[in-house]
Amino acid sequence: MSLDGRAEWLEADGLGGFASGAVSGIRTRRYHALLLAATRPPAGRLVLVNGIDAWVETEAGRFALSSQCYTPDVVHPDGAARVESFVDEPWPHWSFRLDDGTRIEQELFAVHGAPVVAMCWRRVGAKAPATLTVWPFLSGRDYHSLHHENPAFRFDAEIDGERVTWRPCRPSLRSPAAVISTSPTGTGASCMKRSARAASTSSRTSRPQGPSGSTWSGGKRC
């Protein structure tokens, strides 16, 4: 049976929020997102993390694990072509085969009862060094709407150890935030955890971002 990249999956958090997408990883609906949180459960749904770009660098080169669709019908990069298999139980689980034969497993699950989505990547079988890099696409939009250029978007990040926090909306300390935590180096997997929080911690460190203002690079040795 061939893999149907157009098939869709959905992981709910039990509060009205969810993560959803296509098996290929290409977002085709405005409701496709990795972190869609209910700020007033079960209502007030906001998309905080639209998706990601991810790639792995090995001795053989750099290989994408993600794909995006751009106007007019341009798909880039070519990560969707590397999806070897997908299962949706007990949670979405992808297997990628890189051009050099390296296999990467990617898992995603929504934590029940909390606006948290966790993603993990694991390299299978290979022993040579490899580096995983992940860029999340942050927004902070109503889930029925689309996000265009916003000059008020806060691009700076708060960095506290292995936790990186973005608060894209400046006016209120109760505004949602996108939080990313990475697992300690040497565990064999790199994990991200994102949550909508009403935190009021002060900014510890700011780091300038690129033109998109919504990317984070966290290379990890697998």
C-alpha positions as CSV (number, residue, x, y, z in Angstrom):
1,M,0.0,0.0,0.0
2,S,1.4,3.4,-1.0
3,L,1.7,6.2,1.5
4,D,-1.0,8.8,1.1
5,G,0.7,12.1,1.9
6,R,-2.7,13.9,1.7
7,A,-4.2,12.0,4.6
8,E,-4.7,14.1,7.7
9,W,-4.1,13.6,11.4
10,L,-5.3,15.5,14.5
11,E,-4.1,15.4,18.1
12,A,-6.4,17.0,20.7
13,D,-5.4,18.3,24.1
14,G,-8.8,17.9,25.7
15,L,-9.2,21.7,26.3
16,G,-10.4,22.7,22.8
17,G,-6.9,23.0,21.4
18,F,-5.1,20.6,19.0
19,A,-2.3,19.9,16.6
20,S,-3.2,18.8,13.1
21,G,-1.7,18.5,9.6
22,A,-1.2,16.2,6.6
23,V,1.0,13.1,6.6
24,S,3.3,14.7,4.1
25,G,3.9,17.6,6.5
26,I,2.7,20.1,3.9
27,R,0.2,22.5,5.5
28,T,-2.9,22.8,3.2
29,R,-5.4,24.4,5.6
30,R,-5.3,27.4,7.8
31,Y,-6.3,25.0,10.7
32,H,-3.1,23.0,10.2
33,A,-0.8,23.9,13.1
34,L,1.5,22.3,15.6
35,L,0.2,24.3,18.5
36,L,-3.4,25.6,18.4
37,A,-4.4,26.5,21.9
38,A,-7.7,27.4,23.5
39,T,-7.0,30.5,25.6
40,R,-10.5,30.4,27.2
41,P,-11.2,26.6,27.1
42,P,-12.8,25.4,24.9
43,A,-13.0,28.8,23.1
44,G,-10.5,31.5,22.2
45,R,-8.5,29.3,19.9
46,L,-5.2,30.8,18.7
47,V,-2.5,29.4,16.5
48,L,0.8,29.9,18.2
49,V,3.1,27.6,16.1
50,N,2.1,27.1,12.5
51,G,4.6,24.5,11.6
52,I,8.4,23.9,11.4
53,D,11.3,23.6,9.0
54,A,13.6,20.8,10.1
55,W,16.7,19.2,8.6
56,V,19.5,16.8,9.4
57,E,23.1,17.3,8.5
58,T,25.3,14.2,8.2
59,E,28.7,13.5,6.6
60,A,26.8,13.0,3.3
61,G,25.2,16.4,3.3
62,R,22.1,18.3,4.5
63,F,18.6,16.6,4.2
64,A,15.3,18.3,4.8
65,L,12.6,16.6,7.0
66,S,9.9,19.2,6.1
67,S,8.1,20.8,3.1
68,Q,6.1,24.0,2.7
69,C,3.8,25.1,-0.1
70,Y,4.4,28.6,-1.5
71,T,2.6,30.6,-4.2
72,P,2.3,29.6,-7.0
73,D,2.2,25.9,-6.1
74,V,5.9,25.8,-5.2
75,V,6.9,23.1,-2.6
76,H,10.2,23.6,-0.8
77,P,12.2,22.0,0.6
78,D,11.9,18.3,-0.3
79,G,11.4,16.7,3.1
80,A,8.0,15.2,2.1
81,A,9.7,13.0,-0.4
82,R,11.7,11.3,2.4
83,V,8.6,10.2,4.4
84,E,8.9,6.4,4.4
85,S,6.0,5.5,6.7
86,F,3.4,7.0,9.0
87,V,1.2,5.7,11.8
88,D,-1.3,7.6,13.9
89,E,-1.5,5.3,16.9
90,P,-0.8,5.9,19.8
91,W,0.2,9.3,18.3
92,P,1.5,10.5,15.0
93,H,4.8,8.9,14.1
94,W,6.8,9.5,10.9
95,S,9.8,7.5,9.6
96,F,12.1,9.4,7.2
97,R,14.8,7.8,5.1
98,L,17.6,10.2,4.1
99,D,19.5,10.0,0.8
100,D,22.5,8.3,2.6
101,G,20.3,5.6,4.1
102,T,20.0,7.2,7.6
103,R,16.6,6.7,9.1
104,I,15.0,9.4,11.3
105,E,11.9,8.9,13.4
106,Q,9.7,11.8,14.3
107,E,6.9,11.7,16.9
108,L,4.3,14.2,18.1
109,F,1.8,14.1,20.8
110,A,-0.5,16.6,22.6
111,V,-0.5,16.5,26.4
112,H,-4.1,15.9,27.7
113,G,-5.3,18.6,29.9
114,A,-2.6,21.2,29.0
115,P,-1.9,23.4,26.0
116,V,1.4,21.5,25.3
117,V,2.6,19.7,22.2
118,A,5.8,17.7,22.3
119,M,7.9,16.6,19.3
120,C,10.8,14.2,19.4
121,W,13.3,13.1,16.7
122,R,15.4,9.9,17.0
123,R,18.1,8.6,14.6
124,V,17.9,4.9,14.0
125,G,20.8,2.5,13.2
126,A,23.5,5.0,12.2
127,K,26.6,5.8,14.3
128,A,28.2,8.7,12.4
129,P,27.6,12.2,13.8
130,A,24.5,14.0,12.7
131,T,23.0,17.4,13.6
132,L,19.3,18.2,13.8
133,T,18.1,21.8,13.3
134,V,14.5,23.0,13.8
135,W,12.9,26.3,12.9
136,P,9.4,26.9,14.3
137,F,7.0,29.2,12.5
138,L,5.4,31.4,15.2
139,S,2.3,33.5,14.6
140,G,-0.3,34.2,17.4
141,R,-3.4,34.4,15.1
142,D,-7.1,33.5,15.5
143,Y,-7.4,30.0,14.0
144,H,-10.0,31.2,11.5
145,S,-7.7,33.9,10.2
146,L,-4.5,34.1,8.2
147,H,-1.4,36.0,9.5
148,H,0.1,38.7,7.3
149,E,3.0,41.0,8.0
150,N,2.6,42.6,11.4
151,P,5.0,45.4,12.5
152,A,3.9,45.0,16.1
153,F,5.1,41.3,16.3
154,R,7.8,40.9,18.9
155,F,10.8,39.1,17.4
156,D,13.0,38.9,20.6
157,A,13.3,35.8,22.6
158,E,13.7,35.0,26.3
159,I,16.4,32.4,26.9
160,D,16.7,30.5,30.2
161,G,18.9,27.5,30.0
162,E,17.4,25.1,27.5
163,R,14.1,26.9,27.4
164,V,13.4,29.6,24.7
165,T,10.2,31.7,25.0
166,W,8.6,34.1,22.6
167,R,5.8,36.5,23.5
168,P,4.7,37.9,20.1
169,C,2.0,40.2,21.6
170,R,3.5,43.0,23.8
171,P,0.4,44.7,25.4
172,S,-0.4,42.1,28.1
173,L,1.5,39.9,30.5
174,R,-1.3,37.4,30.1
175,S,-0.8,37.1,26.3
176,P,0.0,33.5,25.2
177,A,3.6,32.5,24.6
178,A,5.4,29.9,22.6
179,V,7.8,27.9,24.7
180,I,10.4,25.5,23.4
181,S,12.5,23.2,25.5
182,T,15.2,20.9,24.2
183,S,16.3,17.6,25.7
184,P,19.8,17.4,27.2
185,T,22.6,16.6,24.8
186,G,23.5,13.0,24.6
187,T,20.0,11.5,25.2
188,G,19.9,10.3,21.6
189,A,16.8,12.4,20.8
190,S,16.0,16.1,20.4
191,C,12.7,17.2,21.8
192,M,10.7,20.3,21.6
193,K,7.8,21.3,24.0
194,R,5.6,24.2,23.2
195,S,2.9,25.6,25.5
196,A,0.5,28.6,25.8
197,R,1.3,30.2,29.1
198,A,0.2,33.2,31.1
199,A,3.6,33.8,32.5
200,S,5.0,37.2,33.6
201,T,8.7,36.4,33.8
202,S,11.0,39.2,32.7
203,S,13.2,38.9,29.6
204,R,16.6,37.5,30.5
205,T,18.3,37.5,27.1
206,S,17.3,38.8,23.7
207,R,18.5,37.4,20.5
208,P,17.9,39.1,17.1
209,Q,15.9,37.1,14.6
210,G,15.9,36.8,10.8
211,P,13.6,38.7,8.5
212,S,10.7,36.3,9.1
213,G,11.0,36.9,12.8
214,S,9.6,33.4,13.5
215,T,12.5,31.1,13.4
216,W,14.7,29.4,16.0
217,S,17.7,27.2,15.2
218,G,18.6,24.6,17.8
219,G,21.2,22.2,16.4
220,K,21.5,19.0,18.4
221,R,23.9,16.1,18.1
222,C,22.0,12.8,17.8
